[in-house]
Amino acid sequence: MRIINKFTLVVFVWLFLTSCAEMTKYAEVIKPTAKLTGTRLANINFDQADLVFDLAIDNQNPVAIDIAGLKYDLKIEDQSLVSGVTAEGLRIDAASSSTVQLPVTLKFDDLKKFPGELWKKDSFSYQLDTQFIVNLPVIGEYPIPVSKQGELPVPKIPSVRLKTVNINKLSFQTADLVARVEINNPNAFDLGLSKLNYRLQINQQQWAKGSVKQLSPIPKKAAGTIDIPVSLDLLSAGRAAYTVLMEKQPVAYQLTGDVTLDTGIDMLRNFQLPLDVSGKTTLY
């Protein structure tokens, strides 16, 4: 009796192992294939980059298959930043292929969460790791990995300030001034400037408004200036303005408006950067 039981057990184990081997072999035969067919930058600004990955899955089986989900993990400099699951409920027909679009938004502010000074870099490397989870007959859920590596620029917002106000001509009635606006370009590319719309207040009093066109570009990692001509009617501005100009006292300013930038990045051309800066400056 014991001999029969042992024989039965051996047969059962042999059948089980054979079945597993056949199932594994079957899985390899019917396993769909997947690949990344395209990567594009849907949008980029000084706050975030929106990436879209096109992932194609090919099913050459005589039956349709279901995708239980698409897992993804976006790494920046080998550190995980964005992960999740999408594409649930997708069905791939028999002997056909389908493309899944995976949108991923990368917020540049999130780079500050990483140790070191990653967020200060001009560009960074990324790696997208994905897994299609497909439901196969007999086998059940089966993962199909697809990966993509690349590099992205990190555009940085230029800083703006009113550097000085130069007095060219001063009389009891009028003052001709030049307000010198400094723009600092922290990027690894030249910054084109095409137009500055401005409203300038000095000591909470409007001194000038208008626009300046045909501006010189600012080299990478450098500062440039824009000269705003100011013609001030002192009869309207009052004695306080005249006293400030005569004594060349430090003044409080507020500069509002916008400046049109060209970063050289396709999706950051003719970008209007709003201005609302304030501080103190010197009269010369």
FENWODA-V887200 format. One record per pair of residues at least 12 apart in sequence whose C-alpha atoms are under 10 Angstrom apart, sorted by the first residue. I is the first residue (numbers start at 1). J is the second residue. D is the distance in whole Angstrom. If there is no record, write none. Layout:
BEGIN
i/j/d
I/J/D
I/J/D
END
This chain:
BEGIN
i/j/d
20/139/10
23/137/10
23/138/8
23/139/7
24/139/8
26/136/10
26/137/9
26/138/9
26/139/8
27/136/8
27/137/9
27/138/9
27/139/7
27/140/9
27/142/8
29/60/10
29/61/9
30/59/8
30/60/8
30/61/6
30/62/9
30/63/10
30/136/8
30/137/9
31/58/9
31/59/8
31/60/9
31/61/8
31/134/9
31/135/10
31/136/8
31/142/8
31/143/9
31/144/8
32/57/7
32/58/6
32/59/5
32/60/7
32/61/8
32/65/9
32/92/10
32/97/9
32/132/10
32/134/8
32/136/9
32/142/10
32/143/10
32/144/8
33/56/8
33/57/6
33/58/5
33/59/7
33/60/9
33/97/9
33/132/10
33/144/7
33/145/9
33/146/10
34/55/7
34/56/6
34/57/4
34/58/6
34/59/9
34/97/9
34/98/10
34/99/9
34/131/9
34/132/8
34/144/7
34/145/8
34/146/7
35/54/9
35/55/6
35/56/5
35/57/7
35/58/9
35/99/10
35/144/9
35/145/9
35/146/6
35/147/8
35/148/10
36/53/7
36/54/6
36/55/4
36/56/6
36/57/9
36/99/9
36/100/10
36/101/10
36/130/10
36/146/7
36/147/8
36/148/7
37/53/8
37/54/6
37/55/6
37/56/6
37/57/10
37/99/9
38/52/8
38/53/6
38/54/5
38/55/7
38/56/9
38/101/9
38/148/10
39/51/7
39/52/6
39/53/5
39/54/6
39/55/9
39/101/10
39/102/10
39/103/10
39/148/9
39/150/9
40/52/5
40/53/7
40/54/9
40/103/10
41/53/9
41/103/10
41/104/10
41/152/9
41/266/10
41/267/8
42/103/9
42/104/10
42/105/10
42/267/8
43/105/9
43/266/10
43/267/6
43/268/9
44/105/10
44/106/9
44/107/10
44/153/10
44/154/9
44/155/9
44/265/9
44/266/9
44/267/6
44/268/7
45/107/10
45/108/10
45/154/9
45/155/7
45/156/9
45/157/9
45/265/10
45/267/8
45/268/6
45/271/9
46/107/9
46/108/8
46/109/10
46/154/8
46/155/6
46/156/6
46/157/6
46/158/10
46/268/9
46/271/10
46/273/10
47/106/9
47/107/6
47/108/6
47/109/7
47/110/10
47/154/9
47/155/8
47/156/8
47/157/9
48/105/7
48/106/5
48/107/4
48/108/5
48/109/8
48/110/9
48/154/9
48/155/9
49/104/8
49/105/6
49/106/5
49/107/7
49/108/8
49/152/9
49/153/9
49/154/9
49/155/10
50/103/7
50/104/6
50/105/5
50/106/6
50/107/9
51/102/8
51/103/6
51/104/5
51/105/6
51/106/8
52/101/7
52/102/6
52/103/4
52/104/6
52/105/9
53/99/10
53/100/8
53/101/6
53/102/5
53/103/6
53/104/8
53/128/9
53/148/9
54/99/6
54/100/6
54/101/5
54/102/6
54/103/9
55/70/10
55/98/8
55/99/5
55/100/5
55/101/6
55/102/7
55/130/9
55/132/9
55/146/8
55/147/10
56/97/7
56/98/6
56/99/4
56/100/6
56/101/9
56/146/10
57/92/8
57/96/9
57/97/6
57/98/6
57/99/6
57/100/8
57/132/8
57/144/9
58/92/8
58/93/9
58/94/9
58/95/8
58/96/6
58/97/4
58/98/7
58/99/9
59/92/7
59/93/7
59/94/6
59/95/5
59/96/5
59/97/6
59/98/9
60/92/10
60/93/9
60/94/6
60/95/4
60/96/6
60/97/8
61/92/10
61/93/9
61/94/6
61/95/6
61/96/8
62/93/9
62/94/5
62/95/6
62/96/9
63/92/9
63/93/7
63/94/5
63/95/8
63/96/10
63/136/10
63/137/9
64/91/7
64/92/6
64/93/4
64/94/4
64/95/8
64/96/9
64/135/10
64/136/9
64/137/10
65/90/9
65/91/6
65/92/5
65/93/7
65/94/7
65/134/7
65/135/6
65/136/7
65/137/8
66/88/9
66/89/7
66/90/6
66/91/4
66/92/6
66/93/9
66/133/9
66/134/6
66/135/5
66/136/8
66/141/10
67/87/7
67/88/6
67/89/6
67/90/5
67/91/6
67/92/8
67/132/7
67/133/6
67/134/4
67/135/6
67/136/9
67/141/9
67/142/9
67/143/10
68/85/10
68/86/9
68/87/8
68/88/5
68/89/6
68/90/7
68/91/9
68/132/8
68/133/5
68/134/6
68/135/7
68/141/8
68/142/9
68/143/10
69/84/10
69/85/6
69/86/6
69/87/5
69/88/4
69/89/7
69/90/8
69/131/8
69/132/6
69/133/5
69/134/7
69/135/10
69/141/10
69/143/10
70/84/8
70/85/5
70/86/5
70/87/6
70/88/7
70/90/10
70/100/9
70/102/9
70/130/7
70/131/6
70/132/5
70/133/6
70/134/9
70/143/9
70/144/9
70/145/10
71/83/8
71/84/6
71/85/4
71/86/7
71/87/9
71/88/10
71/129/8
71/130/5
71/131/5
71/132/7
71/133/8
71/143/9
71/145/9
72/84/6
72/85/6
72/86/8
72/102/9
72/104/9
72/128/7
72/129/6
72/130/4
72/131/7
72/132/9
72/145/10
72/146/9
72/147/9
73/85/9
73/104/10
73/127/8
73/128/6
73/129/5
73/130/6
73/131/9
73/147/10
74/104/8
74/105/10
74/106/9
74/126/7
74/127/6
74/128/5
74/129/6
74/130/9
74/147/10
74/148/10
74/149/10
75/125/8
75/126/6
75/127/5
75/128/6
75/129/8
75/149/9
76/106/10
76/111/8
76/114/9
76/118/9
76/124/7
76/125/6
76/126/5
76/127/7
76/128/9
76/149/10
76/150/10
76/151/9
76/152/10
77/114/10
77/118/8
77/124/7
77/125/6
77/126/6
77/127/8
77/151/10
78/125/8
78/126/7
78/127/7
79/114/8
79/126/9
79/127/9
80/114/10
80/126/10
80/127/9
80/128/9
81/106/8
81/107/10
81/110/8
81/111/8
81/113/9
81/114/9
81/126/10
82/104/8
82/105/8
82/106/8
82/107/10
82/110/10
82/128/9
83/104/9
83/128/9
83/129/9
83/130/9
84/104/10
84/130/10
85/130/9
85/131/9
85/132/10
86/100/10
86/101/10
86/102/8
86/103/10
86/132/10
87/100/7
87/101/9
87/102/8
87/132/9
87/133/10
88/132/10
88/133/9
88/134/10
90/134/9
91/134/9
91/135/10
92/134/10
102/130/10
104/128/10
108/154/7
108/155/9
108/156/9
119/154/8
119/156/10
120/154/9
120/156/9
120/186/10
120/187/10
121/153/9
121/154/7
121/155/10
121/156/10
121/187/9
121/188/9
122/152/9
122/153/6
122/154/5
122/155/7
122/156/8
122/186/9
122/187/7
122/188/6
122/189/9
123/151/7
123/152/5
123/153/4
123/154/5
123/155/8
123/187/10
123/188/9
124/150/9
124/151/6
124/152/6
124/153/7
124/154/8
125/149/7
125/150/6
125/151/4
125/152/7
125/153/9
126/148/8
126/149/6
126/150/5
126/151/6
126/152/8
127/147/7
127/148/6
127/149/4
127/150/7
127/151/9
128/146/8
128/147/5
128/148/5
128/149/6
128/150/9
129/145/7
129/146/6
129/147/5
129/148/7
129/149/9
130/143/9
130/144/8
130/145/6
130/146/5
130/147/6
130/148/9
131/143/6
131/144/5
131/145/4
131/146/6
131/147/9
132/144/5
132/145/6
132/146/8
133/145/9
153/187/10
153/188/9
153/265/9
154/187/8
154/188/9
155/186/9
155/187/6
155/188/8
155/189/9
155/263/8
155/265/9
155/268/9
156/185/8
156/186/6
156/187/6
156/188/9
156/263/10
157/184/9
157/185/8
157/186/8
157/187/8
157/273/9
158/183/6
158/184/5
158/185/5
158/186/6
158/187/8
158/191/9
158/223/9
158/261/10
158/273/9
159/182/8
159/183/6
159/184/5
159/185/7
159/186/8
159/223/9
159/275/10
159/277/9
160/181/7
160/182/6
160/183/5
160/184/7
160/185/9
160/223/10
160/224/10
160/225/10
160/255/9
160/275/8
160/276/9
160/277/7
160/278/9
161/180/9
161/181/6
161/182/5
161/183/7
161/184/9
161/225/10
161/253/10
161/254/9
161/255/8
161/275/10
161/276/10
161/277/7
161/278/7
161/279/8
161/280/9
161/281/9
162/179/7
162/180/6
162/181/5
162/182/6
162/183/9
162/200/10
162/225/9
162/226/10
162/227/10
162/252/10
162/253/8
162/254/9
162/255/8
162/277/8
162/278/8
162/279/8
162/280/8
162/281/7
162/282/9
163/179/8
163/180/6
163/181/6
163/182/6
163/183/9
163/225/9
163/279/10
163/280/9
163/281/6
163/282/8
163/283/10
164/178/8
164/179/6
164/180/5
164/181/7
164/182/9
164/227/10
164/250/10
164/251/10
164/280/9
164/281/6
164/282/5
164/283/6
164/284/7
165/177/7
165/178/6
165/179/4
165/180/6
165/181/9
165/227/9
165/228/9
165/229/10
165/230/9
165/245/10
165/248/10
165/250/10
165/251/9
165/281/7
165/282/6
165/283/5
165/284/6
166/178/5
166/179/6
166/180/8
166/227/10
166/229/10
166/230/10
166/245/10
166/248/10
166/282/8
166/283/6
166/284/5
167/179/9
167/230/9
167/245/8
167/246/10
167/248/9
167/283/7
167/284/6
168/230/10
168/284/9
169/231/10
170/232/9
170/234/9
170/242/9
170/245/8
170/246/8
171/233/10
171/234/8
171/242/9
171/246/10
172/233/9
172/234/7
172/235/8
172/239/9
172/242/8
173/232/9
173/233/6
173/234/5
173/235/6
173/236/9
173/237/10
173/238/10
173/242/9
174/231/7
174/232/6
174/233/5
174/234/5
174/235/8
174/236/10
174/237/9
174/242/9
175/230/8
175/231/6
175/232/5
175/233/7
175/234/7
175/241/10
175/242/9
175/245/9
176/229/8
176/230/6
176/231/5
176/232/6
176/233/9
177/227/10
177/228/8
177/229/6
177/230/5
177/231/6
177/232/8
177/245/10
177/283/10
177/284/10
178/226/10
178/227/6
178/228/6
178/229/5
178/230/6
178/231/9
178/283/10
178/284/10
179/200/9
179/208/9
179/225/10
179/226/8
179/227/6
179/228/5
179/229/6
179/230/7
179/281/10
179/283/9
180/224/10
180/225/6
180/226/6
180/227/5
180/228/6
180/229/9
181/224/8
181/225/5
181/226/5
181/227/6
181/228/7
181/255/9
182/223/7
182/224/6
182/225/4
182/226/7
182/227/9
183/218/8
183/222/9
183/223/6
183/224/5
183/225/6
183/226/8
184/218/8
184/219/9
184/220/9
184/221/8
184/222/6
184/223/4
184/224/6
184/225/9
185/217/10
185/218/7
185/219/7
185/220/6
185/221/5
185/222/5
185/223/6
185/224/8
186/219/9
186/220/7
186/221/5
186/222/7
186/223/8
187/219/9
187/220/6
187/221/6
187/222/9
187/263/9
188/219/9
188/220/5
188/221/6
188/222/10
188/263/10
189/218/9
189/219/7
189/220/5
189/221/8
189/263/7
189/264/7
189/265/9
190/217/7
190/218/6
190/219/4
190/220/5
190/221/8
190/222/9
190/262/9
190/263/7
190/264/8
191/216/9
191/217/6
191/218/5
191/219/6
191/220/7
191/221/10
191/222/10
191/223/10
191/224/10
191/261/7
191/262/6
191/263/5
191/264/7
192/214/10
192/215/8
192/216/7
192/217/4
192/218/6
192/219/9
192/260/8
192/261/6
192/262/5
192/263/6
192/264/8
192/269/9
192/270/9
193/213/8
193/214/8
193/215/6
193/216/6
193/217/6
193/218/8
193/226/10
193/259/7
193/260/6
193/261/5
193/262/6
193/263/9
193/270/9
193/271/10
194/212/8
194/213/6
194/214/5
194/215/6
194/216/8
194/217/8
194/259/8
194/260/6
194/261/7
194/262/8
194/270/8
194/271/10
195/211/7
195/212/6
195/213/5
195/214/7
195/215/7
195/258/8
195/259/6
195/260/5
195/261/8
195/270/10
195/272/9
196/210/8
196/211/5
196/212/5
196/213/7
196/214/9
196/215/8
196/226/9
196/228/9
196/257/8
196/258/6
196/259/4
196/260/7
196/261/9
196/272/9
196/273/10
196/274/10
196/275/10
197/209/8
197/210/6
197/211/4
197/212/7
197/213/9
197/255/10
197/256/8
197/257/5
197/258/5
197/259/6
197/260/9
197/274/9
197/275/9
198/210/6
198/211/6
198/212/8
198/228/9
198/255/7
198/256/6
198/257/4
198/258/7
198/259/8
198/275/8
198/276/10
199/211/9
199/254/8
199/255/6
199/256/5
199/257/6
199/258/9
199/275/10
199/276/10
200/228/10
200/230/9
200/253/7
200/254/6
200/255/5
200/256/7
200/257/9
200/278/10
201/251/10
201/252/8
201/253/5
201/254/5
201/255/7
201/256/9
201/278/9
202/241/9
202/251/7
202/252/6
202/253/5
202/254/7
202/255/9
202/278/10
202/279/10
202/280/9
202/281/10
203/240/10
203/241/9
203/244/10
203/250/10
203/251/6
203/252/5
203/253/6
203/254/8
203/280/9
204/251/10
204/252/8
204/253/7
204/254/8
205/237/8
205/241/9
205/252/10
205/253/9
205/254/9
206/232/10
206/237/9
206/253/10
206/254/9
206/255/10
207/230/7
207/231/8
207/232/6
207/233/9
207/237/8
207/241/10
207/253/10
208/228/9
208/229/8
208/230/6
208/231/8
208/232/8
208/255/10
209/228/9
209/229/10
209/230/9
209/255/10
209/256/9
209/257/9
210/228/9
210/229/10
210/230/10
210/257/9
211/228/8
211/257/9
211/258/9
211/259/9
212/226/8
212/227/8
212/228/7
212/229/9
212/259/9
213/226/10
213/259/10
213/260/10
215/227/10
217/261/9
217/262/9
217/263/10
244/283/9
245/283/7
245/284/9
246/283/10
247/283/9
247/284/10
248/282/7
248/283/5
248/284/7
249/281/9
249/282/7
249/283/7
249/284/9
250/280/7
250/281/6
250/282/5
250/283/6
250/284/10
251/279/8
251/280/6
251/281/6
251/282/6
251/283/8
252/278/7
252/279/6
252/280/4
252/281/7
252/282/9
253/277/8
253/278/5
253/279/6
253/280/6
253/281/7
254/275/10
254/276/7
254/277/6
254/278/4
254/279/7
254/280/9
255/275/7
255/276/6
255/277/5
255/278/6
255/279/9
256/274/8
256/275/5
256/276/4
256/277/7
256/278/9
257/272/10
257/273/9
257/274/6
257/275/5
257/276/7
257/277/9
258/271/10
258/272/6
258/273/5
258/274/4
258/275/5
258/276/8
259/271/8
259/272/6
259/273/5
259/274/7
259/275/7
260/272/4
260/273/6
260/274/9
261/273/7
END
